[in-house]
Amino acid sequence: MSTSTIAKLLDTAARSVAALPDDFYKENTSKDLQGPVVPWARSTLYPNVSTPLSVGQNAQRQMQGLYRIDILYPQDKGPSAARTAADAVVAAFPIGRRLVDGAVTVICEMASVLSSPQAPGKYYIVPVQINWVVYIG
């Protein structure tokens, strides 16, 4: 199972959310925080648990994880735009949504807005977390 395929499916679905900022950074790409202070978002995939569901010749397993999108807007502009984008992301990942690429199907289990414990530099951050599952075998 390729986590790259899972990330690609989730990133593609996230990019279809019109309310997200145009500057969208995939995992392990850099953003110049010294440049202009403009809205942006970044995604991170957190594969979590792989559990066997059966044993034997046609064994199956389940892989679960988290996909997080951090939505960042300039500080001192109010939370409205960032929260609107976060709500749009949650709406785009309803429970049971299936993202398919060949034999890989990512199923969205839940999406929610998290509290924002920190902000890098001059940004207000609203994180959104999507819980996902993939069945293998």
Secondary structure as UniProt FT lines:
FT   HELIX           3..15
FT   TURN            18..19
FT   STRAND          24..25
FT   TURN            27..28
FT   TURN            33..34
FT   STRAND          40..52
FT   TURN            57..58
FT   STRAND          61..74
FT   TURN            75..76
FT   HELIX           80..92
FT   TURN            95..96
FT   STRAND          98..101
FT   TURN            102..103
FT   STRAND          104..113
FT   TURN            121..122
FT   STRAND          123..136
//
